[in-house]
Amino acid sequence: MARPDPRPASTAAIEARVHLHDLKPQLVDMREEVLAGLGATPRRIAPKYFYDQRGSELFEAITRLPEYYPTRAEISIFESRLDALCAILGRGNVLLEFGSGSSRKIRLLLEGLRPTAYLPVDISREHLLEAARALAADYEWLEVHAICADYAAGFELPWRPRSADGESAPITGFFPGSSIGNFERAAAGRFLAGVHRTLGAGGQLLIGVDRRKDKARLEAAYNDAAGVTAAFNRNALLHLNRALDGDIDVEAFDHRAHYNEEAGRIEMHLVARRDLTFSLAAENFAFAAGETIHTENSYKYAPDEFRALAAGAGFDTVEEFTDTEGLFSVFILRAV
């Protein structure tokens, strides 16, 4: 006789609706990547190193700041235009999110679209499963197929439901938060081409894009008066100190964010206040006063500029939605 499941029935029911597809993505060697970046000219570290637990908390605080408009503007589009978005996208499709989370945006989409399945994709297996279980717990009707993969590198779907006639179910992709802006422009085109291959012809992509705008408005968003973004930027160094046995004097670096108008991007840097040396992963580094570490780019797109980028990757633009101030765009694209 089968032994009874010792877990509460609700927990067992959640687990029954969460399926993991581990594509075993190749993880970058953190030590090798960081040391190479700090030894390069100009010096750099990848923005992913902002995000330890403290970094994630600081970013959440940034999204609530009065100066930081992107999150607020994007959510306002979803809340005010949800019916129109869902009418175009169609209900009952498979919803594939590039990234995984339990944000207000994905919850609005799940409630509006009622997908046959939700497929979050993330490189972090632990974060992926945590987010998948949280959504499965809140939506008892939701089937979740969590895919552990590096979505930036492209991947093939390991699972895809079939319709009653045996055809592959249509897929709606979701890439919110203007995360496309963290790719260099050529890399953004390659990423969208990979998304096109994943979705297949006829697939749809719902994507958030931050617009080009007044330099003062952009720089204020990344240089808030409360100093939260500065703390977020410096937190990358705290993260590296812990992970790679470093002794970086974090307070010896100032936060700097400025808009490079020609390139159409916000650049974030950490600037050495004085000459200094430090050790990281048993390697020594010397900085001159004023020398910088480039920590992030955030590219902005005029609407026509983004439509051209999408077209180059094989997408037609079906519709564009924007907030009342015209700060942010949400595009619906269709793979052709």
N, C-alpha and C positions, 0 to 999 in steps of 0.2 A: 504494500500500500504506500502511495506517495506521501511523503512527509508534508505537513502543512507549512505554508510560507509564514515564517515568524514575523515578517514585517507587517505593519498596518495595511489594510486592504487598499487604502488610498495610495500609499507609497508603491505597492505592487502594481497598481493600475497605471501609475505614472510611468514606472519603469517599462511596462509592457508597450507603451506608446513612444518610447524614446529609443531609437536605433542608431548605433554608432557605426560609421563607415570610415575607418582609419586608413587613409592613403599613405601614411607614414612619410609626411613631407620631410625633405632634407633640411635640417636646422643649421643655421649659420653658426660657426664657432664664434662665440661672443668675444673671447679674448683676442682672437686673430683679427676680427673685424674692427674692434675698437682701437687696438694698437695701430693697425694700418691707417685708420682714419686720423688719429692724433699725430701720426708721423707724416701725413700727406701735406701738400701745399696747395691751397689753403687747408688748414686743419678742419676736421669735421667729425661729428658723431651722428649716427642715424637717429631720427626722431622717435623710433620705437623705444629707445632707452629712457624716455620720459616716464614710461608706464609701468612702474612698480605699483604697489597698492597706494602709496602716498601720491604718486603722480596721477593715478586715476581719480583719486579724491579731489586733487587740485584742479584737474580738468573739468570735473563736474561743477566745481565752484566757478570756474571761468564761464561756463555756459549760462550762469545766472547773473553775471555782471551786467550792469546797464550799458557799458561800452561794447560788449560782445554781442553783436546782432545776429550772427549766422544761425545759431540753434533756435533762437526765438523766431526769426523770420521763417525758417523752414517749417517749424511746428505750426506756425500760423497758417501756412499754405495747406498743410495736411488737415488741420482742424476746420478751415473754412471751405476747402474744396474737395473734401473726402468723397462726397457723392459723385462729383464729376470725375475724379480720378478713377473710382471703382467702376463707373459706367464705361469708361474707355478700356480699362484693363480687363474687365470681365471677371465675374465671380467663379469660384470653383476650380481655378487653375492651381498648379504647383507654384509655391512662392519660395524663391531661392534668395537668401540674403548673403551678400558678400561681406562677411563679418558676422558676429553674433552678439546679441544683447537682449535686453528686456526694456528698451527705451519706449517712450510714449509713441514714437513714430511707428515702430513695428507692431505695437499693440493696436493702434488705430487701423493699420492695414489688415491685420489678422481679423479684426472685428468686421471691417468693411468688405473684405474679399472672400472670407470664409474658404481658404484654400483647401484642396484635397490633402495636401501635405505641406509642411514647412521644412525647408532645407537650409539650415544655417551652415556657413562655411567659415572655419577659423583654423589658424595654425596651432593655436594653444588648445590641446586636448582637454585640459582641466577646465579652462574658461568656457570652452564650447559646451561641455557636458553640463556645467553649472547653469548656463543660460538656457540650454535646451530643457532641462528638468524644470526650471522655474516657469517657463512658458507652458509646458505640458501640464503643470500643476494648476495653472490659472485658467487653462482652456481645455476642458474635459473631452472635447470633441476633436482635439488637434493631434494628428500623427506627425511626429518629428523624426526626420532622418538627418542626423548631425554628421557633417562631413569634415573630417580633420584633413586639411589640405592648405597649401599656400596659394590663395586665390590670385595673388599678384603674378604668380608664375604660370597660371593656366592649369586646367585639369579637366578630366572627363568625368561625367557624372557616374558614380558607381551604382546608382539605383534610380529608377525612373518608373513611376506608375503608368499603367496602361488604361486607356478608356475601354468602354464596353465592347467596342469593335476591334480592340487589340492594338489600336494606334497609340503612339506615345502621347501622354497628356501634355498640353501646352504649358510653357514655363514663363513665369514673370520674375525677372531678376530685380533686386533691390539693392541700391548702393547709395545710402544717404550721407548727410553730414558734410558734403563737399570734400569727401576723402579723395576724390579724383584730383583735387588740387595739390595733394602731397606727392604726386608723380611729376617728374619732369615732363615737358610737353610731348616729346617723342615717345617717352615711356607710357604716357597716358593713352596715346593712340594704340600702342601695342597691347596695353591692358584691355582696352575696349575691343580690340580684334579677338583677344582670347575669350572675352565674355561672349562675343558673337558665336564663337565655336562651341562654347559650353551650352548656350541657350538653343542654338540651332535656328534655321530659317523659320521665321514666323514668331520666334520668341520675342518677349518684350522686356525692356529695361526701364525701371523707374529710378532716376538718378538726381541727386541734389548737386547744384553747382553754384558756387559763390561768384557774383558778378564783379567785373571791373567797376570801380567807382572812385569818388573823390579821395585823394591821398590822405587828407586829414581824418576822414571817417575810418579808413582802413587802419591807419597807424594808431588811432585811439583804441581800436578794438584789440590790438596786441600790446598795448602799453597802458593797461588800466591803472587808474589812480590808486587803487588799493594794493597794488603790487602783487596780485595773485599770479599773473602771467610770468612775472619775474621769478617768483618762487617755483613755478612749474618748470621754467627753463633751467634754473639751477638744480632742480631736483634730479635731473639727469646725472649730474656729477655725484650727488649723494648715492644714487643707485649704483653707479660704477664703483664708488668707494667700497660699498658693501659687497658687490658681486666679484670684484677683482682685487680685493685687498689693497685699496688705494689710500693715499693720504692727501688728496686734493683739498686745498683750503677753499671751500665753496664760496665763502664770503669775499674772496679775493677776485671774484668775477662779477661783472655787472651784466645785466640783461639789456640787450638792444634789439629792437625790431623796427625795420623801416620798409617802406614800399619802394621797390625797384620798378619804376614806372615803365621803363623800356621793356623789361622782361615780363611785366605784368604779374609780379609776385611779391608777397610779403617775405622778407628774409629775417630769420631769428638767429642771433649770435650771442655768445658769451664772450665778454671782453675782459682781458686781464687788466686789473687796476694798477698793477706794479710788476716789476720783474719777479718771477717766482719759479720754483722748481717743485716737482712732485713725483711720486712713484706710483705706478699702477701696474698690477700683474707682474711685479718684479722688473719693470722697465722704468727708466728715468726720463723725464721730460722737462725741458726748460722753456719758459715763455717770457717774452719781452713785454713790458708795459704797452698796452694797446693792441696786443696780438689777440686774435679772435678764434673761437671754435664755432663753426657754422652748424647749427643744430636742426634747422628746419626751413623748408620753402613751402609756401602756400600760394599756388597759382590761382589767379582769377581770370574769368572768361567773359567777354562780351557774348550776348546770345548768338549772333551770327558766327562768331569764332568757334563756339562749342558745337554748333550744328555742323560746321565744316569738319571738325575733328571727328564727330560721330559718323558722318558720311564716309570719311576715309576708312573707317573701321567696318563699314557695311551696314550702317543703321540709317533708316529714315526717321526724321523727327515727326512724331504724330501730334504732339501738343507740348506747349510750355506754359507753366503756371508760375506766377510770381506773387510776392507779398505786396501790400498796399504802397510801400515805399520804393519798390523796385530794386531791392537790395540783393535778392537771392532768387534763383530759378530752380524749379523742379521740372525735369523733362521726362516725357514718355517717348521712348525710342522703340522702333520695331526692326528686327533683324531681317534683312532682305537677301 
